Amino acid sequence: KAGVTQTPRYLIKTRGQQVTLSCSPISGHRSVSWYQQTPGQGLQFLFEYFSETQRNKGNFPGRFSGRQFSNSRSEMNVSTLELGDSALYLCASSYRSGTSAPLGSETQYFGPGTRLLVL
Amino acid sequence: AQSVSQHNHHVILSEAASLELGCNYSYGGTVNLFWYVQYPGQHLQLLLKYFSGDPLVKGIKGFEAEFIKSKFSFNLRKPSVQWSDTAEYFCAVNGRNNNDMRFGAGTRLTVKP
């Protein structure tokens, strides 16, 4: 079974630009979560999508948004990039039996990440 | 707000030594607890998780963790580490009611052969 794939793997942008990252979950997985990893703040939860709807959200500004398509693939968008947005963005997929099941109740499988550098 | 603290930033052990990595959390309600591991050059993966029931949880590769509610702790243990356990270990928690997954800063484990 193919794992979680993320594209692109590396990205360089300048301040003020916007960026879109893509995540393809494991086949059959309906939940996609996004995380930001930085040396200073560590791993932080951005949001989770399930059945094309954002179900859970971390404490990030509105510049960070996402969506999920009917095939469960997800995109994350960051508008008006700031230097502090430089990070490794990780995507994780899980089966997620339903919206009442807590996040993590089904094992999350992580992708390799997209490393974003904002200059 | 919930938070997770991992006390050890970098732990260095010799093979066959016993391991205990500390994890404490701050949260006012019922929580789910996780340990993840990231081996060099590999993706983050789940080691074990606790949702309810027996507070002693066994995971993959001989790891176990004990949930002590009174101490708000979920320490990871392994009786005898191997060189292949060299990795970064992350403790994580989410509240049953808010589903906001919080990770600790991570502990880098180096096992000397």
Chai-1 contact restraints between the chains, C-beta under 6 A:
chainA,res_idxA,chainB,res_idxB,connection_type,confidence,min_distance_angstrom,max_distance_angstrom,comment,restraint_id
A,G42,B,F103,contact,1.0,0.0,6.0,A-B,restraint_1
A,G42,B,A105,contact,1.0,0.0,6.0,A-B,restraint_2
A,L43,B,F103,contact,1.0,0.0,6.0,A-B,restraint_3
A,F45,B,D100,contact,1.0,0.0,6.0,A-B,restraint_4
A,F45,B,M101,contact,1.0,0.0,6.0,A-B,restraint_5
A,N56,B,N99,contact,1.0,0.0,6.0,A-B,restraint_6
A,G58,B,D100,contact,1.0,0.0,6.0,A-B,restraint_7
A,P102,B,N32,contact,1.0,0.0,6.0,A-B,restraint_8
A,P102,B,R96,contact,1.0,0.0,6.0,A-B,restraint_9
A,P102,B,N99,contact,1.0,0.0,6.0,A-B,restraint_10
A,L103,B,N94,contact,1.0,0.0,6.0,A-B,restraint_11
A,L103,B,N99,contact,1.0,0.0,6.0,A-B,restraint_12
A,L103,B,M101,contact,1.0,0.0,6.0,A-B,restraint_13
A,G104,B,N32,contact,1.0,0.0,6.0,A-B,restraint_14
A,G104,B,N94,contact,1.0,0.0,6.0,A-B,restraint_15
A,T107,B,L46,contact,1.0,0.0,6.0,A-B,restraint_16
A,F110,B,H43,contact,1.0,0.0,6.0,A-B,restraint_17
A,F110,B,L44,contact,1.0,0.0,6.0,A-B,restraint_18
A,P112,B,H43,contact,1.0,0.0,6.0,A-B,restraint_19
